[in-house]
Amino acid sequence: MPKRQVVVDYGLCEANAICMGINAEVFDLDDDDTLHILKPDITPETERDILEAVRRCPRQALSIVETD
């Protein structure tokens, strides 16, 4: 059964941290303004926040992909 994960397009990401403000356990911005996805797998507990972060990203740098 495929899993769903959130991924970031670093060519689009402006490191504005809106996603981190939605869920700091999934998204983290380091001191160099690089976004890290700490928990990329979408779970029932994180799905709502991840969908909100994808929707609210001003550069649409976040997306959801299916993995094997």
Jmol script that loads the backbone (N, CA, C; Angstrom):
load data "model"
ATOM      1  N   MET A   1       0.850  -1.190   0.000  1.00  0.00           N
ATOM      2  CA  MET A   1       0.000   0.000   0.000  1.00  0.00           C
ATOM      3  C   MET A   1       0.892   1.249   0.000  1.00  0.00           C
ATOM      4  N   PRO A   2       0.688   2.152  -0.948  1.00  0.00           N
ATOM      5  CA  PRO A   2       1.545   3.338  -0.996  1.00  0.00           C
ATOM      6  C   PRO A   2       1.310   4.251   0.201  1.00  0.00           C
ATOM      7  N   LYS A   3       2.384   4.912   0.580  1.00  0.00           N
ATOM      8  CA  LYS A   3       2.305   5.916   1.645  1.00  0.00           C
ATOM      9  C   LYS A   3       2.300   7.283   0.985  1.00  0.00           C
ATOM     10  N   ARG A   4       1.795   8.253   1.704  1.00  0.00           N
ATOM     11  CA  ARG A   4       1.849   9.639   1.227  1.00  0.00           C
ATOM     12  C   ARG A   4       2.857  10.403   2.075  1.00  0.00           C
ATOM     13  N   GLN A   5       3.631  11.249   1.393  1.00  0.00           N
ATOM     14  CA  GLN A   5       4.624  12.068   2.069  1.00  0.00           C
ATOM     15  C   GLN A   5       4.530  13.503   1.564  1.00  0.00           C
ATOM     16  N   VAL A   6       4.949  14.414   2.433  1.00  0.00           N
ATOM     17  CA  VAL A   6       5.067  15.809   2.027  1.00  0.00           C
ATOM     18  C   VAL A   6       6.514  16.044   1.610  1.00  0.00           C
ATOM     19  N   VAL A   7       6.684  16.776   0.506  1.00  0.00           N
ATOM     20  CA  VAL A   7       8.015  17.100  -0.002  1.00  0.00           C
ATOM     21  C   VAL A   7       8.088  18.593  -0.274  1.00  0.00           C
ATOM     22  N   VAL A   8       9.321  19.107  -0.314  1.00  0.00           N
ATOM     23  CA  VAL A   8       9.540  20.526  -0.581  1.00  0.00           C
ATOM     24  C   VAL A   8      10.350  20.690  -1.858  1.00  0.00           C
ATOM     25  N   ASP A   9       9.962  21.651  -2.671  1.00  0.00           N
ATOM     26  CA  ASP A   9      10.724  22.045  -3.848  1.00  0.00           C
ATOM     27  C   ASP A   9      11.614  23.209  -3.409  1.00  0.00           C
ATOM     28  N   TYR A  10      12.899  22.910  -3.212  1.00  0.00           N
ATOM     29  CA  TYR A  10      13.804  23.937  -2.702  1.00  0.00           C
ATOM     30  C   TYR A  10      14.039  25.071  -3.691  1.00  0.00           C
ATOM     31  N   GLY A  11      13.728  24.836  -4.973  1.00  0.00           N
ATOM     32  CA  GLY A  11      13.828  25.911  -5.954  1.00  0.00           C
ATOM     33  C   GLY A  11      12.742  26.961  -5.782  1.00  0.00           C
ATOM     34  N   LEU A  12      11.642  26.581  -5.136  1.00  0.00           N
ATOM     35  CA  LEU A  12      10.530  27.506  -4.902  1.00  0.00           C
ATOM     36  C   LEU A  12      10.483  28.035  -3.474  1.00  0.00           C
ATOM     37  N   CYS A  13      10.988  27.266  -2.509  1.00  0.00           N
ATOM     38  CA  CYS A  13      10.848  27.606  -1.088  1.00  0.00           C
ATOM     39  C   CYS A  13      11.581  28.905  -0.753  1.00  0.00           C
ATOM     40  N   GLU A  14      10.873  29.816  -0.109  1.00  0.00           N
ATOM     41  CA  GLU A  14      11.449  31.089   0.344  1.00  0.00           C
ATOM     42  C   GLU A  14      11.728  31.095   1.840  1.00  0.00           C
ATOM     43  N   ALA A  15      11.526  29.969   2.500  1.00  0.00           N
ATOM     44  CA  ALA A  15      11.801  29.841   3.933  1.00  0.00           C
ATOM     45  C   ALA A  15      11.054  30.881   4.758  1.00  0.00           C
ATOM     46  N   ASN A  16       9.788  31.079   4.443  1.00  0.00           N
ATOM     47  CA  ASN A  16       9.001  32.060   5.200  1.00  0.00           C
ATOM     48  C   ASN A  16       8.389  31.479   6.465  1.00  0.00           C
ATOM     49  N   ALA A  17       8.510  30.165   6.644  1.00  0.00           N
ATOM     50  CA  ALA A  17       8.152  29.470   7.892  1.00  0.00           C
ATOM     51  C   ALA A  17       6.659  29.418   8.200  1.00  0.00           C
ATOM     52  N   ILE A  18       5.812  29.671   7.232  1.00  0.00           N
ATOM     53  CA  ILE A  18       4.380  29.519   7.481  1.00  0.00           C
ATOM     54  C   ILE A  18       4.077  28.072   7.855  1.00  0.00           C
ATOM     55  N   CYS A  19       4.686  27.131   7.148  1.00  0.00           N
ATOM     56  CA  CYS A  19       4.456  25.712   7.443  1.00  0.00           C
ATOM     57  C   CYS A  19       4.929  25.365   8.859  1.00  0.00           C
ATOM     58  N   MET A  20       6.057  25.914   9.253  1.00  0.00           N
ATOM     59  CA  MET A  20       6.576  25.655  10.598  1.00  0.00           C
ATOM     60  C   MET A  20       5.610  26.204  11.651  1.00  0.00           C
ATOM     61  N   GLY A  21       4.991  27.321  11.363  1.00  0.00           N
ATOM     62  CA  GLY A  21       4.008  27.884  12.279  1.00  0.00           C
ATOM     63  C   GLY A  21       2.766  27.009  12.401  1.00  0.00           C
ATOM     64  N   ILE A  22       2.470  26.249  11.359  1.00  0.00           N
ATOM     65  CA  ILE A  22       1.309  25.356  11.397  1.00  0.00           C
ATOM     66  C   ILE A  22       1.632  24.092  12.185  1.00  0.00           C
ATOM     67  N   ASN A  23       2.842  23.529  11.972  1.00  0.00           N
ATOM     68  CA  ASN A  23       3.226  22.321  12.712  1.00  0.00           C
ATOM     69  C   ASN A  23       4.740  22.226  12.791  1.00  0.00           C
ATOM     70  N   ALA A  24       5.299  22.641  13.919  1.00  0.00           N
ATOM     71  CA  ALA A  24       6.754  22.637  14.119  1.00  0.00           C
ATOM     72  C   ALA A  24       7.320  21.240  14.357  1.00  0.00           C
ATOM     73  N   GLU A  25       6.450  20.251  14.554  1.00  0.00           N
ATOM     74  CA  GLU A  25       6.945  18.879  14.689  1.00  0.00           C
ATOM     75  C   GLU A  25       7.191  18.242  13.323  1.00  0.00           C
ATOM     76  N   VAL A  26       6.578  18.786  12.289  1.00  0.00           N
ATOM     77  CA  VAL A  26       6.762  18.273  10.926  1.00  0.00           C
ATOM     78  C   VAL A  26       7.773  19.128  10.163  1.00  0.00           C
ATOM     79  N   PHE A  27       7.676  20.437  10.299  1.00  0.00           N
ATOM     80  CA  PHE A  27       8.500  21.366   9.530  1.00  0.00           C
ATOM     81  C   PHE A  27       9.452  22.123  10.460  1.00  0.00           C
ATOM     82  N   ASP A  28      10.696  22.292  10.000  1.00  0.00           N
ATOM     83  CA  ASP A  28      11.681  23.027  10.799  1.00  0.00           C
ATOM     84  C   ASP A  28      12.525  23.889   9.874  1.00  0.00           C
ATOM     85  N   LEU A  29      12.787  25.102  10.308  1.00  0.00           N
ATOM     86  CA  LEU A  29      13.640  26.030   9.571  1.00  0.00           C
ATOM     87  C   LEU A  29      14.916  26.199  10.370  1.00  0.00           C
ATOM     88  N   ASP A  30      16.067  25.883   9.759  1.00  0.00           N
ATOM     89  CA  ASP A  30      17.316  25.972  10.510  1.00  0.00           C
ATOM     90  C   ASP A  30      17.893  27.390  10.459  1.00  0.00           C
ATOM     91  N   ASP A  31      19.043  27.573  11.082  1.00  0.00           N
ATOM     92  CA  ASP A  31      19.661  28.896  11.176  1.00  0.00           C
ATOM     93  C   ASP A  31      20.094  29.446   9.821  1.00  0.00           C
ATOM     94  N   ASP A  32      20.232  28.578   8.827  1.00  0.00           N
ATOM     95  CA  ASP A  32      20.596  29.007   7.477  1.00  0.00           C
ATOM     96  C   ASP A  32      19.371  29.222   6.588  1.00  0.00           C
ATOM     97  N   ASP A  33      18.176  29.269   7.213  1.00  0.00           N
ATOM     98  CA  ASP A  33      16.915  29.433   6.487  1.00  0.00           C
ATOM     99  C   ASP A  33      16.673  28.315   5.471  1.00  0.00           C
ATOM    100  N   THR A  34      17.012  27.097   5.862  1.00  0.00           N
ATOM    101  CA  THR A  34      16.729  25.925   5.043  1.00  0.00           C
ATOM    102  C   THR A  34      15.623  25.138   5.720  1.00  0.00           C
ATOM    103  N   LEU A  35      14.588  24.839   4.953  1.00  0.00           N
ATOM    104  CA  LEU A  35      13.468  24.075   5.489  1.00  0.00           C
ATOM    105  C   LEU A  35      13.809  22.600   5.525  1.00  0.00           C
ATOM    106  N   HIS A  36      13.506  21.961   6.638  1.00  0.00           N
ATOM    107  CA  HIS A  36      13.677  20.517   6.780  1.00  0.00           C
ATOM    108  C   HIS A  36      12.316  19.921   7.136  1.00  0.00           C
ATOM    109  N   ILE A  37      11.992  18.817   6.497  1.00  0.00           N
ATOM    110  CA  ILE A  37      10.765  18.113   6.835  1.00  0.00           C
ATOM    111  C   ILE A  37      11.152  16.990   7.782  1.00  0.00           C
ATOM    112  N   LEU A  38      10.799  17.164   9.036  1.00  0.00           N
ATOM    113  CA  LEU A  38      11.214  16.239  10.089  1.00  0.00           C
ATOM    114  C   LEU A  38      10.423  14.934  10.045  1.00  0.00           C
ATOM    115  N   LYS A  39       9.158  15.025   9.688  1.00  0.00           N
ATOM    116  CA  LYS A  39       8.274  13.847   9.628  1.00  0.00           C
ATOM    117  C   LYS A  39       7.523  13.887   8.301  1.00  0.00           C
ATOM    118  N   PRO A  40       8.154  13.378   7.227  1.00  0.00           N
ATOM    119  CA  PRO A  40       7.515  13.500   5.911  1.00  0.00           C
ATOM    120  C   PRO A  40       6.297  12.603   5.709  1.00  0.00           C
ATOM    121  N   ASP A  41       6.218  11.487   6.421  1.00  0.00           N
ATOM    122  CA  ASP A  41       5.082  10.579   6.237  1.00  0.00           C
ATOM    123  C   ASP A  41       3.809  11.206   6.790  1.00  0.00           C
ATOM    124  N   ILE A  42       2.774  11.177   5.981  1.00  0.00           N
ATOM    125  CA  ILE A  42       1.488  11.726   6.406  1.00  0.00           C
ATOM    126  C   ILE A  42       0.762  10.661   7.225  1.00  0.00           C
ATOM    127  N   THR A  43       0.425  11.022   8.438  1.00  0.00           N
ATOM    128  CA  THR A  43      -0.283  10.132   9.350  1.00  0.00           C
ATOM    129  C   THR A  43      -1.647  10.758   9.667  1.00  0.00           C
ATOM    130  N   PRO A  44      -2.545   9.984  10.262  1.00  0.00           N
ATOM    131  CA  PRO A  44      -3.821  10.588  10.659  1.00  0.00           C
ATOM    132  C   PRO A  44      -3.633  11.794  11.578  1.00  0.00           C
ATOM    133  N   GLU A  45      -2.577  11.768  12.390  1.00  0.00           N
ATOM    134  CA  GLU A  45      -2.331  12.867  13.331  1.00  0.00           C
ATOM    135  C   GLU A  45      -1.801  14.123  12.640  1.00  0.00           C
ATOM    136  N   THR A  46      -1.065  13.966  11.540  1.00  0.00           N
ATOM    137  CA  THR A  46      -0.449  15.120  10.880  1.00  0.00           C
ATOM    138  C   THR A  46      -1.154  15.545   9.592  1.00  0.00           C
ATOM    139  N   GLU A  47      -2.069  14.736   9.100  1.00  0.00           N
ATOM    140  CA  GLU A  47      -2.668  15.008   7.787  1.00  0.00           C
ATOM    141  C   GLU A  47      -3.302  16.395   7.695  1.00  0.00           C
ATOM    142  N   ARG A  48      -4.092  16.764   8.668  1.00  0.00           N
ATOM    143  CA  ARG A  48      -4.775  18.061   8.613  1.00  0.00           C
ATOM    144  C   ARG A  48      -3.784  19.222   8.541  1.00  0.00           C
ATOM    145  N   ASP A  49      -2.757  19.189   9.397  1.00  0.00           N
ATOM    146  CA  ASP A  49      -1.763  20.263   9.405  1.00  0.00           C
ATOM    147  C   ASP A  49      -0.953  20.299   8.116  1.00  0.00           C
ATOM    148  N   ILE A  50      -0.589  19.130   7.597  1.00  0.00           N
ATOM    149  CA  ILE A  50       0.199  19.099   6.368  1.00  0.00           C
ATOM    150  C   ILE A  50      -0.621  19.635   5.195  1.00  0.00           C
ATOM    151  N   LEU A  51      -1.873  19.231   5.094  1.00  0.00           N
ATOM    152  CA  LEU A  51      -2.724  19.758   4.028  1.00  0.00           C
ATOM    153  C   LEU A  51      -2.878  21.272   4.138  1.00  0.00           C
ATOM    154  N   GLU A  52      -2.995  21.773   5.349  1.00  0.00           N
ATOM    155  CA  GLU A  52      -3.090  23.223   5.573  1.00  0.00           C
ATOM    156  C   GLU A  52      -1.792  23.915   5.166  1.00  0.00           C
ATOM    157  N   ALA A  53      -0.648  23.329   5.496  1.00  0.00           N
ATOM    158  CA  ALA A  53       0.646  23.919   5.134  1.00  0.00           C
ATOM    159  C   ALA A  53       0.817  23.954   3.618  1.00  0.00           C
ATOM    160  N   VAL A  54       0.436  22.869   2.941  1.00  0.00           N
ATOM    161  CA  VAL A  54       0.515  22.836   1.473  1.00  0.00           C
ATOM    162  C   VAL A  54      -0.380  23.931   0.890  1.00  0.00           C
ATOM    163  N   ARG A  55      -1.570  24.064   1.421  1.00  0.00           N
ATOM    164  CA  ARG A  55      -2.527  25.061   0.916  1.00  0.00           C
ATOM    165  C   ARG A  55      -2.052  26.493   1.141  1.00  0.00           C
ATOM    166  N   ARG A  56      -1.423  26.744   2.290  1.00  0.00           N
ATOM    167  CA  ARG A  56      -1.054  28.116   2.663  1.00  0.00           C
ATOM    168  C   ARG A  56       0.342  28.535   2.214  1.00  0.00           C
ATOM    169  N   CYS A  57       1.137  27.627   1.672  1.00  0.00           N
ATOM    170  CA  CYS A  57       2.487  27.988   1.227  1.00  0.00           C
ATOM    171  C   CYS A  57       2.401  29.038   0.108  1.00  0.00           C
ATOM    172  N   PRO A  58       2.960  30.233   0.319  1.00  0.00           N
ATOM    173  CA  PRO A  58       2.804  31.298  -0.678  1.00  0.00           C
ATOM    174  C   PRO A  58       3.472  30.990  -2.017  1.00  0.00           C
ATOM    175  N   ARG A  59       4.491  30.160  -2.016  1.00  0.00           N
ATOM    176  CA  ARG A  59       5.196  29.823  -3.259  1.00  0.00           C
ATOM    177  C   ARG A  59       4.816  28.446  -3.792  1.00  0.00           C
ATOM    178  N   GLN A  60       3.870  27.783  -3.136  1.00  0.00           N
ATOM    179  CA  GLN A  60       3.464  26.429  -3.504  1.00  0.00           C
ATOM    180  C   GLN A  60       4.666  25.489  -3.627  1.00  0.00           C
ATOM    181  N   ALA A  61       5.571  25.617  -2.655  1.00  0.00           N
ATOM    182  CA  ALA A  61       6.785  24.806  -2.632  1.00  0.00           C
ATOM    183  C   ALA A  61       6.565  23.437  -2.005  1.00  0.00           C
ATOM    184  N   LEU A  62       5.441  23.251  -1.348  1.00  0.00           N
ATOM    185  CA  LEU A  62       5.145  21.971  -0.702  1.00  0.00           C
ATOM    186  C   LEU A  62       4.157  21.177  -1.545  1.00  0.00           C
ATOM    187  N   SER A  63       4.364  19.875  -1.599  1.00  0.00           N
ATOM    188  CA  SER A  63       3.416  19.015  -2.299  1.00  0.00           C
ATOM    189  C   SER A  63       3.375  17.661  -1.618  1.00  0.00           C
ATOM    190  N   ILE A  64       2.377  16.884  -1.992  1.00  0.00           N
ATOM    191  CA  ILE A  64       2.199  15.542  -1.426  1.00  0.00           C
ATOM    192  C   ILE A  64       2.432  14.540  -2.549  1.00  0.00           C
ATOM    193  N   VAL A  65       3.257  13.528  -2.249  1.00  0.00           N
ATOM    194  CA  VAL A  65       3.565  12.487  -3.224  1.00  0.00           C
ATOM    195  C   VAL A  65       3.263  11.125  -2.609  1.00  0.00           C
ATOM    196  N   GLU A  66       3.005  10.160  -3.468  1.00  0.00           N
ATOM    197  CA  GLU A  66       2.824   8.787  -3.013  1.00  0.00           C
ATOM    198  C   GLU A  66       4.124   8.037  -3.213  1.00  0.00           C
ATOM    199  N   THR A  67       4.492   7.217  -2.214  1.00  0.00           N
ATOM    200  CA  THR A  67       5.706   6.409  -2.289  1.00  0.00           C
ATOM    201  C   THR A  67       5.315   4.944  -2.110  1.00  0.00           C
ATOM    202  N   ASP A  68       6.207   4.078  -2.539  1.00  0.00           N
ATOM    203  CA  ASP A  68       5.959   2.630  -2.383  1.00  0.00           C
ATOM    204  C   ASP A  68       6.308   2.165  -0.996  1.00  0.00           C
TER     205      ASP A  68
END
end "model"
wireframe off; spacefill off
backbone 0.3
color backbone group
